[in-house]
Amino acid sequence: MAFLSDALKRVKPSATTTITQKGRDMQAKGRNIISLSVGEPDFDTPDHIKAAAIDAIRRGETKYTPVVGIPKLREAICGKFKRENELDYKSSQIIVGTGGKHVIYNALLATLNPGDEVIVPAPYWVSYPEMIALCGGTPVTVDCGIEHAFKLQPGDLDRAITKKTKWVILNSPSNPSGAAYSRAEMKALTDVLLRHPHVWILTDDMYEHLVYGDFEFVTPAQVEPALYERTLTMNGVSKAYAMTGWRIGYAGGPEHLIRAMETVQGHQTSGTSAISQWAAVEALSGPQDHLKVFRKAFEERRDLVLSMLNQAKGIVCPKPEGAFYVYPNCAATIGKKAPSGKTIATDEDFVTELLETEGVAAVHGTAFGLGPNFRISYATSNALLEEACTKIQRFCAELR
Ligand SMILES: Cc1ncc(COP(=O)(O)O)c(C=O)c1O
């Protein structure tokens, strides 16, 4: 009898974690490595949020909480949805989980049956297809090429929908491409979804606050209120509030879906950390001044990285609207010889050679379902970004 489950056979380990670990191993052996492979802000959690957590510990807020989260946090989330997204949710329509990842996973676990399809625009966040497969569903990826700035086209969405489609996942701004949908682009997608009443929308708004210039963030149920009854609006504090380690994600949706997710969560993690929940109350309802500071720093870094990468031989990098990633194309380097003598046949070879030759860790595009590209996370200092991009330029110039 096999010891490991069939469900486990359906998933691959995360490529982002694998390359980050490879960089760490090389560093441990004394190599100077610049890691541009991790998806977390380099900023610290703002002090007023930390203080709220310390306060909560002192008050003895150290016990189990309701499965869906403490009432104060659910109220703060309702306030956030109303204030920032023009969405009316009652507390009973909110669930808090252990990070955004957990909330998405529970939504899929609560709804997918074998054979159910979930549409995932590619390039995608590595966890979507794996979570869908773990839950017994079938990921249906739709390529969103560089010619469309990595955005899902309405006609392609329409063609991908079948009778078996249960969800479509929309992630704007996107990990890995940074692409975000304008109101008009989002409306074109929601118009398609209006014509398919059996399809639900899972919107991953994790990078909502990280949009640059005068770009306006929108979420599907805001753009098309007629979709409210079949949309799960997922968000979290990890990226915007530099709180990746606190593990707080949340979602608003129709009450029957939230109750189903509550049932799953009730037998799994129960309520997430009480202390983190109190910190999240402060994050969502306290001062928001740090957001501007983070945004300005990220925007400067995006522009720096973009300009330097576009000067690298054979690299084409479109300008993304948000998140802290760029997703350059490296098609013109395929078939060339690296300084080691190895021929670069794939984007995975490109990032492997780049790491070994120059000590810069990036993640290959095929891990995100669309290549030949690579993802650079610019959530690190300007000095390191400049050094890394100079190394990428040198690496590309030396390809023969
Ligand atoms: C697109 C996207 N969604 C969700 C998450 C998960 O966020 P959390 O750390 O809150 O689980 C991430 C984190 O990398 C992400 O990039």
The ligand as an SDF file (V2000), in Angstrom:
LIG
                    3D

 16 16  0  0  0  0  0  0  0  0999 V2000
   -0.7690   36.6360   -5.8410 C   0  0  0  0  0  0  0  0  0  0  0  0
   -0.6120   36.2120   -4.4320 C   0  0  0  0  0  0  0  0  0  0  0  0
   -1.6970   35.8010   -3.7730 N   0  0  0  0  0  0  0  0  0  0  0  0
   -1.6200   35.3830   -2.4980 C   0  0  0  0  0  0  0  0  0  0  0  0
   -0.4230   35.3390   -1.8480 C   0  0  0  0  0  0  0  0  0  0  0  0
   -0.3850   34.7960   -0.4390 C   0  0  0  0  0  0  0  0  0  0  0  0
   -0.3010   35.7340    0.5210 O   0  0  0  0  0  0  0  0  0  0  0  0
   -0.1290   35.3300    2.0430 P   0  0  0  0  0  0  0  0  0  0  0  0
    1.3040   35.4930    2.3650 O   0  0  0  0  0  0  0  0  0  0  0  0
   -1.0040   36.2940    2.7890 O   0  0  0  0  0  0  0  0  0  0  0  0
   -0.5810   33.9280    2.2110 O   0  0  0  0  0  0  0  0  0  0  0  0
    0.7400   35.7250   -2.4980 C   0  0  0  0  0  0  0  0  0  0  0  0
    2.0400   35.6410   -1.8170 C   0  0  0  0  0  0  0  0  0  0  0  0
    3.0830   35.5050   -2.3990 O   0  0  0  0  0  0  0  0  0  0  0  0
    0.6420   36.1900   -3.8230 C   0  0  0  0  0  0  0  0  0  0  0  0
    1.7190   36.5790   -4.5090 O   0  0  0  0  0  0  0  0  0  0  0  0
  1  2  1  0
  2  3  1  0
  2 15  2  0
  3  4  2  0
  4  5  1  0
  5  6  1  0
  5 12  2  0
  6  7  1  0
  7  8  1  0
  8  9  2  0
  8 10  1  0
  8 11  1  0
 12 13  1  0
 12 15  1  0
 13 14  2  0
 15 16  1  0
M  END
$$$$
